[in-house]
Structures are given as C-alpha cells and as structure tokens.
Amino acid sequence: MDSERIECLTEIFEEAGVSATEEQIKRISEDYAFHLDMEREMSSYQHIGGSNECEECQSLHIKVKEKENEITKYQNSVKRRRNADSVWLDGEDVRYE
C-alpha cells in the first residue's frame, strides 16, 4: 500500500511540476497517511447533533428518554400512593414529602 501511495504521489508531483526526492515523497506520503488516520479517529469522537447524529447516538437518546419516562411514571405513582409533593432517591432509599 505504501509503495502505491508513493508511486501515485510521485506522479502527482511530476504532473504539477514539483520536484522532490524519493525520500521526500515517501515522508510526505507517510505524514499525509498519518494525518488522514488521525482525522478519521477524531471525527469518530465528534458528533454535531440533530440529523447528523450517528445511529448509535440516536439509539442511546431513545433509551435515555425511555428511562426518563419510566422514572417519571414511578415518581408519579409514589406521589399518588403517598400523597407526596416530591419524590427522590437517597442512596438506595426512596424518599418523599
């Protein structure tokens, strides 16, 4: 793969009228390949949000919403049964007042 990149880059340099030694072209090819790898890795950590979100993020958002709904239903149930205004967790205990 590296030899193909170097050969391709050599041709591009020749067509553009840029002179460089084989060692320089090799280094440029390696540096650029490294740059592309780092760019791919960094983009995998970045999410803009909205419609550009990855499927995994969208799935996680849906799961979070489902859990939030379950918590709200549980809190409302405790409030009704205990005639309480607020419900919260204190460690492993459910508190209400």
C-alpha positions in Angstrom: 0.0 0.0 0.0 2.8 2.4 0.9 4.6 1.9 -2.4 1.3 2.5 -4.3 0.9 5.8 -2.4 4.5 6.9 -3.1 4.1 6.0 -6.8 0.9 7.9 -7.0 2.3 10.9 -5.2 5.4 10.9 -7.4 3.1 11.0 -10.5 1.1 13.9 -9.0 4.3 15.8 -8.2 5.6 15.3 -11.8 2.3 16.4 -13.3 2.3 19.5 -11.1 5.9 20.3 -11.9 7.1 19.8 -8.3 10.5 18.3 -7.9 11.1 16.2 -4.8 13.4 13.3 -3.9 12.1 9.8 -3.5 12.8 10.2 0.3 10.9 13.4 0.5 7.9 11.9 -1.4 8.0 8.9 1.0 7.9 11.2 4.0 5.1 13.3 2.6 3.1 10.2 1.8 3.6 8.8 5.3 2.8 12.1 7.0 -0.3 12.5 5.0 -1.5 9.0 5.6 -0.9 9.6 9.4 -2.9 12.8 9.1 -5.8 11.0 7.4 -5.8 8.3 10.1 -5.9 10.9 12.9 -8.6 12.8 11.1 -10.8 9.7 10.9 -10.2 8.9 14.5 -11.0 12.4 15.7 -14.2 12.5 13.6 -15.4 9.3 15.3 -15.4 11.2 18.6 -17.2 14.2 17.3 -21.0 14.5 16.9 -22.7 17.6 15.9 -26.2 16.5 16.9 -29.6 16.8 15.2 -30.0 14.9 12.0 -26.2 14.4 11.7 -26.1 12.1 14.7 -24.9 8.6 14.3 -27.3 5.7 14.7 -25.7 4.7 18.0 -26.2 8.1 19.5 -29.8 8.2 18.3 -30.4 4.8 19.9 -28.9 6.0 23.1 -31.0 9.1 23.2 -34.1 7.0 22.7 -33.1 4.7 25.6 -32.4 7.7 27.8 -35.9 9.1 27.0 -37.5 5.7 27.8 -35.7 5.6 31.2 -36.7 9.2 32.0 -40.3 8.2 31.2 -40.1 5.2 33.5 -38.6 7.3 36.3 -41.4 9.9 35.9 -44.1 7.2 36.0 -42.6 5.7 39.1 -42.3 9.1 40.8 -45.9 10.0 40.0 -47.0 6.6 41.3 -45.2 7.1 44.6 -46.6 10.7 44.8 -50.2 9.4 44.4 -49.9 6.5 46.7 -48.1 8.5 49.5 -49.9 11.8 48.8 -46.5 13.4 48.4 -45.4 16.6 46.6 -41.9 15.4 45.7 -40.0 12.1 45.4 -36.3 11.5 45.2 -33.6 8.8 45.7 -31.3 9.0 48.8 -28.7 6.3 48.0 -30.8 3.1 47.8 -33.8 4.6 49.6 -36.8 6.3 48.0 -37.7 9.5 49.9 -40.8 11.6 49.6 -42.5 14.5 51.3 
